[in-house]
């Protein structure tokens, strides 16, 4: 069950309209790494969670907060579109030739489809899709993905911050950047706690018996390029992070372990219509 309050989590009011920036903001609303993606991803992770209650509650709390971020961005986009004069759009395009070439002005769907409101899509009009979310049932796998999602989200919002000089927009973005700082640290702390509680450990999933994997290659770095400097990295020497093996470096050229591919001959009956089918080769 969800409750809603009328107040926004934080301010979402620009100083002036800007239809072009409204289009850019669509990326962190409905893009792959936008707030819709993390909100739905975290909520499904929470609903699917079988771990102790503190994990489920933490995931559900942050998922619910992300819905508040969706609301803030949708509100900001609508306000940026409100009364945006055509001359402002034309001036922005003239000042930024690259934007003119790529964007060609404001998102026409903002005017035609949504009536000067936000849409569940990214900055180039691609609809949001549930394919953007991850909810595997394994919390270590999910939490590692969540660190990436928050990192990408913070990166994109930081770039947007530098693409506007509107004080109101920057104020909201500074809040979102700060929350992404918290959420990155939160997921990293949650990964540590999963391991401390003995619920999951590296490699993921930890429940698969290691004696069933081909252990002679479990900690081998295979060099597939001549003169590779990869051997200088931490990943090619010393103890592995999981404490269960030591890295080794297999120098170039790493030899294949399997046989040459044998392509089966065409079918003799000629009903699939592949080349050579039904002929004696």
QUINORCOR-V869481 format. One record per residue. PSI is psi in degrees with one decimal (999 if undefined). OMEGA is omega in radians with two decimals (NA if undefined). NEAR is the number of other C-alpha atoms within 12 Angstrom. Layout:
PSI;OMEGA;NEAR / PSI;OMEGA;NEAR
This chain:
140.2;-3.14;6 / 147.4;3.00;12 / 153.1;3.12;9 / 138.3;2.98;13 / 155.4;-3.04;9 / -25.4;-3.10;10 / 142.3;3.02;12 / 155.0;3.08;22 / -35.9;3.12;23 / 170.9;-3.10;26 / 144.2;3.09;26 / 62.3;-3.08;32 / 115.5;3.12;28 / 163.0;3.08;31 / -32.1;-3.12;21 / 159.8;3.11;25 / 152.3;3.12;30 / 93.0;-3.06;40 / -31.6;3.14;42 / -42.0;3.13;37 / -28.9;3.05;41 / -40.5;3.11;47 / -41.8;3.12;45 / -39.5;-3.14;39 / -21.9;3.12;49 / -26.2;-3.11;46 / -44.0;-3.11;38 / 1.5;2.96;50 / -59.7;-3.01;43 / 15.3;3.09;39 / -179.9;-3.09;36 / -38.5;-3.08;35 / 20.4;-3.09;39 / 179.5;-3.05;43 / -31.3;3.08;46 / -38.5;-3.12;42 / -48.9;-3.11;40 / -36.1;3.12;50 / -51.7;-3.11;38 / -36.6;3.12;34 / -48.8;-3.12;38 / -39.6;-3.13;43 / -43.4;3.12;30 / -34.4;3.03;27 / -41.7;3.13;35 / -45.2;3.14;34 / -31.4;-3.12;25 / -2.9;-2.99;22 / 129.4;3.09;26 / 0.5;-3.09;19 / 172.3;3.12;23 / 156.0;-2.95;17 / -33.1;-3.10;14 / -33.0;3.13;17 / -46.4;3.14;32 / -45.1;-3.11;24 / -40.3;3.12;21 / -46.2;-3.12;27 / -43.9;-3.12;37 / -36.1;3.12;28 / -47.1;-3.10;24 / -35.1;3.08;33 / -40.3;3.12;30 / -39.5;3.09;30 / -38.6;-3.13;31 / -30.5;3.03;34 / -35.4;3.08;30 / -32.4;3.10;32 / -36.5;3.04;36 / -44.8;-3.14;37 / -42.6;3.13;33 / -45.3;-3.12;36 / -41.1;3.11;44 / -39.5;3.12;36 / -43.6;-3.13;32 / -42.4;3.14;43 / -44.5;3.13;44 / -39.6;-3.13;33 / -32.3;3.06;31 / -30.0;-3.14;38 / -21.5;-3.06;38 / 121.1;3.09;25 / 24.4;3.11;19 / 116.7;-3.08;27 / 146.7;3.13;18 / -36.1;-3.12;19 / -35.6;3.13;17 / -41.9;3.12;22 / -44.6;-3.12;29 / -39.3;3.14;22 / -41.0;-3.14;19 / -40.4;3.14;26 / -40.8;-3.13;24 / -34.4;-3.11;17 / -21.5;-3.08;14 / 87.0;-3.11;18 / -36.2;-3.13;15 / -40.1;3.11;13 / -40.1;3.13;23 / -41.3;-3.11;19 / -40.4;-3.05;12 / -42.1;-2.99;17 / -36.3;-3.12;26 / 24.2;3.13;21 / -160.5;-3.11;34 / 162.9;3.08;39 / 114.8;-3.10;36 / -25.4;3.13;24 / -25.9;3.07;27 / -33.2;3.14;32 / -36.7;-2.99;23 / -41.7;-2.98;13 / -46.3;-2.99;14 / -0.6;3.11;18 / 47.4;-3.13;18 / 40.6;3.06;29 / 172.1;3.12;30 / 160.9;3.13;42 / 152.7;3.09;39 / 68.4;-3.09;35 / 169.8;3.14;36 / -168.3;-3.00;30 / -12.2;3.08;37 / 16.5;3.01;30 / 3.9;3.10;25 / 128.0;-3.11;19 / 145.2;3.04;23 / 145.0;-3.14;28 / 145.8;3.10;21 / -11.2;3.07;22 / -16.3;3.13;16 / -16.2;-2.99;26 / 155.6;3.09;29 / 125.5;3.05;32 / 87.5;-2.93;30 / -17.6;-3.01;24 / -13.3;3.05;23 / 113.9;-3.00;27 / -33.6;3.12;40 / -45.0;3.09;36 / -44.8;-3.13;27 / -44.4;-3.08;35 / -35.4;3.08;40 / -40.7;3.07;30 / -39.5;-3.11;29 / -35.6;3.06;40 / -43.1;3.10;29 / -44.8;-3.13;25 / -44.5;3.14;34 / -33.9;3.11;40 / -45.1;3.13;28 / -39.7;3.11;28 / -44.9;3.14;38 / -37.4;3.09;30 / -47.0;-3.09;25 / -39.9;3.12;30 / -36.3;3.09;38 / -39.9;3.10;28 / -40.6;3.11;20 / -36.6;3.11;30 / -39.0;-3.12;27 / -0.7;3.10;18 / 6.0;3.11;23 / 152.5;3.01;28 / 11.0;-3.14;17 / 119.3;-3.09;24 / -38.2;-3.13;19 / -42.0;3.11;24 / -44.4;3.14;37 / -35.7;3.12;28 / -46.3;3.11;26 / -42.7;-3.13;33 / -35.1;3.12;38 / -33.8;3.08;24 / -45.2;-3.13;25 / -38.7;3.10;38 / -42.4;3.13;28 / -40.6;3.12;22 / -33.7;3.06;27 / -34.0;3.04;35 / -48.1;3.12;24 / -46.0;-3.02;19 / -35.6;3.04;33 / -48.8;-3.14;28 / -35.0;3.14;21 / -46.8;-3.12;24 / -36.5;3.08;32 / -40.6;3.09;26 / -37.8;3.13;21 / -36.1;3.08;29 / -45.2;3.10;30 / -41.1;-3.10;21 / -37.6;3.06;21 / -45.5;-3.11;28 / -40.2;3.12;22 / -35.0;3.12;13 / -5.2;3.13;15 / 20.3;-3.11;16 / -29.2;-3.12;23 / 151.6;3.10;27 / 167.8;3.10;26 / 140.7;-0.06;26 / 156.9;-3.12;23 / 133.7;-0.07;24 / 138.7;-3.08;19 / -14.3;-3.10;20 / -11.5;3.12;16 / 126.7;-3.08;13 / 126.5;-3.10;12 / -25.0;3.14;18 / -8.4;3.09;10 / -8.8;3.08;10 / 159.9;-3.12;12 / 87.7;-2.90;11 / -20.5;-3.14;15 / -17.1;3.09;16 / 8.1;-3.06;18 / -28.6;-3.06;21 / 24.5;3.13;26 / 129.5;2.96;24 / 122.5;-3.13;30 / 120.0;3.09;25 / 119.4;-3.11;23 / 15.9;3.10;18 / 137.3;-3.09;16 / 136.8;3.13;14 / 20.1;-3.10;12 / 135.1;3.07;19 / 6.8;-3.11;17 / -24.7;-3.11;21 / -17.4;-3.12;24 / -10.8;-3.04;17 / 162.7;3.13;14 / -27.4;-3.09;17 / -3.5;-3.06;23 / 3.0;-3.09;25 / 153.1;3.09;20 / -174.6;-3.09;21 / 137.9;3.10;16 / 153.4;-3.12;20 / -27.3;-3.12;17 / -6.7;3.11;18 / 12.3;-3.06;13 / -1.3;-3.12;17 / 175.2;3.11;22 / 139.2;3.13;22 / 145.9;2.96;27 / 160.3;-3.09;25 / 118.0;3.08;27 / 107.2;-2.97;25 / 161.3;3.13;21 / 141.2;-0.12;18 / 128.5;3.07;15 / 123.1;-3.03;17 / 139.3;3.06;13 / 148.0;-3.13;13 / -10.6;-3.11;8 / 172.1;-3.14;7 / 169.3;3.02;7 / 142.5;-3.14;7 / 129.7;3.06;7 / 109.3;-3.12;7 / 128.1;3.14;7 / 149.4;3.14;10 / 161.8;3.12;15 / 154.2;3.09;18 / 144.3;-3.07;18 / -18.1;-2.97;17 / -11.3;3.05;14 / 26.1;-3.09;14 / -12.5;3.13;12 / -20.8;3.05;12 / 33.7;2.96;13 / 159.8;3.14;14 / 132.9;3.10;15 / -2.9;-3.07;17 / 135.7;3.13;17 / 5.7;-3.14;16 / 155.3;3.06;14 / 115.3;-3.08;12 / 999;NA;11
